[in-house]
């Protein structure tokens, strides 16, 4: 279900996810997916647990590809995973601090992607890039 946003420039969805443990068991890991036209190529996924939260940022296109087949070859790999009675989406995340496998409802993630595409259709992302701001950030970072 969509979370209302104060402006019409972002989409946020809560998705029921689970972390798959090494022993094959899983535990709930609530996730909030977010997309904003101010960062038109990116999606953020905030995973929450009793210990805190962690946010991963990755390409909207990667998430779209992962809905239909294996996608990604780096720190984030996404693939559909079919289980009895429902289709899931599997996210394999790795960092220098460890690895995690998350699974959630493929249809919930598809609904999120559909909402982002209604907000900003694929192929029009470049029209929302702020090149001046990006260049300014690069130059200021180099000067520091």
SULLINWO-V312649 format. One record per residue. N is the residue number from 1. PHI is phi in degrees with one decimal (NA if undefined). D_CENTER is the distance of its C-alpha to the mean C-alpha in whole Angstrom. Layout:
n:phi:d_center
N:PHI:D_CENTER
N:PHI:D_CENTER
This chain:
n:phi:d_center
1:NA:16
2:-73.3:15
3:-99.4:16
4:-63.0:18
5:-118.5:18
6:-67.0:21
7:-129.2:20
8:-93.4:19
9:-115.9:17
10:-150.1:13
11:-133.1:12
12:-133.5:10
13:-136.7:10
14:-89.0:11
15:-126.6:11
16:-74.1:13
17:-122.0:12
18:-132.6:15
19:-94.4:15
20:-89.9:18
21:-85.0:20
22:-58.2:23
23:-85.0:25
24:90.1:23
25:-76.8:23
26:-139.7:20
27:-131.2:19
28:-58.2:17
29:-143.5:14
30:-53.3:13
31:-136.7:9
32:-117.4:8
33:-94.4:6
34:-134.9:7
35:-144.0:8
36:-138.1:12
37:-66.9:14
38:-70.5:15
39:-133.8:13
40:-66.9:13
41:-98.4:11
42:-110.2:8
43:-124.8:4
44:-114.0:5
45:-125.7:4
46:-100.8:8
47:-100.4:10
48:-121.0:14
49:-143.0:17
50:-62.4:21
51:-82.7:21
52:140.0:18
53:-136.5:14
54:-140.0:12
55:-116.7:9
56:-112.0:7
57:-119.4:6
58:-151.1:6
59:-71.6:7
60:-60.6:7
61:-62.3:10
62:-60.4:9
63:-64.4:7
64:-62.0:10
65:-64.4:12
66:-67.1:11
67:-69.3:12
68:-114.7:15
69:179.6:16
70:-57.7:15
71:-142.5:13
72:94.1:13
73:-142.5:16
74:-123.9:15
75:-70.4:13
76:-125.9:10
77:-125.5:11
78:-129.3:10
79:-154.1:13
80:-70.3:14
81:-136.3:17
82:-94.6:20
83:-121.7:21
84:-54.9:25
85:89.3:24
86:-163.5:20
87:-101.4:18
88:-117.1:15
89:-115.9:11
90:-110.2:12
91:-113.2:9
92:-104.9:12
93:-115.7:11
94:-137.5:14
95:-146.9:16
96:-60.6:19
97:-92.3:19
98:147.7:19
99:-130.3:16
100:-149.1:14
101:-118.3:14
102:-114.9:12
103:-132.6:12
104:-153.8:12
105:-66.7:13
106:-62.2:12
107:-67.1:14
108:-65.3:12
109:-69.6:9
110:-61.4:11
111:-60.1:13
112:-61.3:10
113:-60.0:9
114:-57.5:13
115:-65.6:13
116:-66.9:11
117:-72.3:14
118:-69.6:17
119:-69.3:16
120:-146.4:16
121:-60.1:17
122:-58.3:16
123:97.7:18
124:-107.3:19
125:-58.6:16
126:-58.8:19
127:-70.0:21
128:-108.6:19
129:-79.5:19
130:-103.8:22
131:-63.3:23
132:-62.7:26
133:-64.9:24
134:-62.9:22
135:-65.5:25
136:-61.3:27
137:-62.0:24
138:-60.8:25
139:-66.6:29
140:-69.0:29
141:-66.3:27
142:-69.2:29
143:-76.4:32
144:-74.0:31
